[in-house]
Amino acid sequence: MALWARVQQLNGDAMRQIQLVYGVHFPIEVRHFFANWIEDQHWYASTLFSVEVLTERIVIFFYYRVMTYLNC
């Protein structure tokens, strides 16, 4: 989460630009919640950097989070 920790230290115009990048389609709160997972992914290793690959990874992550929450 090193990158996200640095982003959170931004002030003023720099932070407003970050907020504009995330916008309403990917709220900054979601980025905060998933910071560790996002930064731990090997995005550069994916040969198919597509919506399908990202969707699969997100589904797997949500499944993991739900199982963790339910203590399964």
Secondary structure, 3 states (H helix, E strand, C coil): CHHHHHHHCCCHHHHHHHHHHHCCCCCHHHHHHCHHHHHHCCHHHCCCCCHHHHHHHHHHHHHHHHHHHCCC
